[in-house]
Amino acid sequence: MITTKLDIETIREDFPILKRKVNGYPLVYLDNAATSQTPKQVINTIVDYYSRYNANIHRGVHSLSQEATDSYENARIKIQKHINAVQPYEIIFTSGTTDSINLVANGFTSFLKKGDELLVSAMEHHSNIVPWQMLCERTGAVLKVIPMNHEGELLTEDYAKLLSKKTKLVVCNHVSNALGTINPIERIISLAHEVDAAVLIDGAQAAPHIKIDVQELNVDFYTVSAHKICGPTGVGILYGKEEWLTKLPPYQGGGEMIAEVTFEKTTYADLPHKFEAGTPNISGGIAFGAAIDYMNSLGYDAIASYEKELLEYATEKLMAIQGLKIYGTSQHKTSVISFNVEGIHPYDIGTILDKLGIAVRTGHHCAQPVMDYFNIPGTIRASFSFYNTKDEADILVEGVKKAVQMLS
Ligand code: C6P
């Protein structure tokens, strides 16, 4: 298959923020794993919503409310089609991946008993650790860890040995935010299903880079945050198989999630509303749909092939810096480079890079167990998106060299 090449100069025109200067230098934005930038197509969708049809949804008979409801539900359908869910009501709007995971963890309270087991990978974000620890505290279930190696790859044979009839749930990220590793989730899911365990995949870092097909994956739950794929903050989704979402109890009580309320008893609404209490982030949901349209207009194959080029280029250049070590060296990686320079604290390099207009993240990246595994306080993380360029990779490399010179 021939992949069309991205026209990066034209694409960059879509992102007004890329024109700004920081500390007197043109912005080099390499913190895309924390949050991606927003194209004008998505910004305009939000402006249009507030300018023309701002209204509460699923409630009024008036025209504005119906227009807003239609747009919001249309966004749900776009997301359903994008990840190939069977039904639109298998898409639950949430405030993001963290919220989606907490929804499932809360619901599993009634499914687990003392001695049941949950498997979590060694390279999870805190969002995919802490809610499960809280679930274990509530139920007496036991949390076990799928180990990884020094390349930052999960040990699938060890994983297979951890699985048993006691395993009720396996949770794992599709892509590690701290290392960039793309995990073999197809195998993780199929092995879990052999012991009848459910699987939740945290797709926060995969959705910007990989086209997801939840039916092909046969995954039970999958989470996405809009702000990492060119959408707004404060909105995301939980995908759940219909059979699981039907079984799962509601997360929060309130308006819109009910069928009927009396002081004696409340009955709950059908999917997806059972999980969507209160007024949602309406403009955010609609703009999430616009972000999906934007990503698909570029094409995931073209995005992946260009980001691979950027990853290889930047990796090679950074590796040439003496004392620089990259964490996360799997062959299966997204365009994330986590690194340290011997004898220098990551925060100090990050601060100097910022003075040069280069935005990277430094620290533990909300993945402290990963840092503990490598016995480091944190890393400098440069995460590239499709709108970044090789010139920007060069600026990063020169910036790191300059920082090293100043700090040595
Ligand atoms: N990681 C990062 O800089 P929210 O905040 O709910 O949208 O996403 C949480 C989350 C969950 N899982 C993974 C793998 C993630 O990377 C994140 C967010 C950002 O790495 C901000 S901490």
Boltz pocket constraint, residues with backbone or C-beta under 6 A from the ligand:
constraints:
  - pocket:
      binder: B
      contacts: [[A, 33], [A, 34], [A, 35], [A, 95], [A, 96], [A, 97], [A, 98], [A, 99], [A, 125], [A, 127], [A, 128], [A, 173], [A, 175], [A, 176], [A, 177], [A, 178], [A, 202], [A, 204], [A, 205], [A, 225], [A, 361], [A, 365], [A, 366]]
      max_distance: 6.0
